[in-house]
Amino acid sequence: MNKKVYLAADFGGGSGRVIAGWLENGRLVMEEVHRFGNRQVRLGEYLHWDFPALFEDMKQGMKLAAAKGYAVQSIGIDTWGVDFGLLDRDGCLLGNPVCYRDHHTQGVPEQVGRLISPTAHYATTGIQVMEINSLSQLYSRKGSAQLEAAHKLLFMPDLFSYHLTGVANNEYCIASTSELLDARRRDWSWETIEALGLPRHIFGPIVMPGTLRGTLRSDIATETGLGEINVVAVGSHDTASAVAAIPAEETDGTWAFLSSGTWSLLGVELPEPILSEAARLAEFTNEGGVGGRIRFLQNITGLWILQRLMAEWRAQGEPQAFDTLLPAAEKATIDTIIPVSDAAFTNPESMEQAIVNYCREHALTVPQSKAEMTRCVLQSLAEKYREAIQHLNTLLPQPVTRLHIIGGGSQNALLNRLTANATGLPVLAGPVEATAMGNILVQAMAAGEVTDIAHLRAIVGSSVSPQVFMPTLT
């Protein structure tokens, strides 16, 4: 193959993939090279990610790409947000990264709120205060031997890139999820870092999407068979890459996005952050996007609840498949709505029992079947999306006129229909592989094959055809 090929290493909370992509007649062609699992491991007091295993899986994907004879130009890495690894002075990893679903950050936001005014903090960072954020994770480890020994902090995509290149830096989009970045300056908020007593030296230089992070170390270049290819900073928070690949006209600023997966991230793309008290109280967050843009959004518990339910049913010997469960849920008539972002559904021992308990405690009709339980979860998500768009419209100069749903959740036709009806907006579902598309096309932009974000989105529009769901009265 003579075409320029780009590799996207895309890590999610449950699995990872290495995907190859190239441009052909103005369209993006992609092929999955390698897929592997991802899991959290309870070790001692913390819930960890198995970073060495994930790194080895990524290298296996790179080897398979080389074996296919691809003319690979570069690789870009995207992952979930907030989590990080710490390196010592010799560049060695000080333990596997801790998972954001660990309970060690409980109560930390309240402690931080006594040190920094929440209003002033939001006016600087623009980030919704959450226990899972990097700020809370770091503050909970103040005085620990690990933090005392740390020389560099690298978020998950930075950590993968470092071990490929030997170059340590922090990509803008992933760093923006930390609650430690100045939203206007797009650089570290040193005032926040110093107010919390965090070690200043662990925070490295910020690089923007499209920046060359380095080239493969010679040993990895030889091991994988790819040679010393480039490692490019993409929108390394997976949602940043996904939003970059929304097939929308650049001049139309009235569309909203919903990145639908384990988490739902619903918002709009803006040139500058909104740092008002009204935005803070509405729990909106300002995260970095490709081209220095701002993803102004709400973090909403997404399909996590349904994923946990299905895992429980499998463990009980009653496996459920989406192609049978969703049609049954479509016919269910239960009208119960639960608050999907309530702490009761964050990580309970049993998700099914958590829903039953919540309904009983709040005098709601309890779902009596798997179909009713599924319908309850999906219509509750749709209601949460309606509330988010309602709040969003109060903060924007003009209301949202349509909603682009991207990611794996865009394949859930029932949820798409419920969302269109709840919001009263046309829903355009797809692309499913928005994250990989954004990752690959930012690399192509760094290589000069794509001129800018408008060209990038035009390529996506030529490569996929979103499914349209119009709101109805029934």
Secondary structure, 3 states (H helix, E strand, C coil): CCCEEEEEEEECCCEEEEEEEEEECCEEEEEEEEEEECCEEEECCEEEECHHHHHHHHHHHHHHHHHCCCEEEEEEEEECCCCEEEECCCCCECCCCECCCCHHHCCHHHHHHCCCCHHHHHHHHCCCCCCCCHHHHHHHCCCCHHHHHCCEEEEHHHHHHHHHHCCCCEEHHHHHHHCCEECCCCEECHHHHHHCCCCHHHCCCEECCCCEEEECCHHHHHHHCCCCCEEECCCCEHHHHHHHCCCCCCCCCCEEEEEECCEEEEEEEECCCCCCHHHHHCCCEEEECHHHCEEEEEEEECCHHHHHHHHHHHHCCCCCCHHHHHHHHHHCCCCCCCCCCCHHHCCCCCHHHHHHHHHHHCCCCCCCCHHHHHHHHHHHHHHHHHHHHHHHHHHCCCCCCEEEEECHHHHCHHHHHHHHHHHCCCEEECCCCHHHHHHHHHHHHHCCCCCCHHHHHHHHHHHCCCEEECCCCC
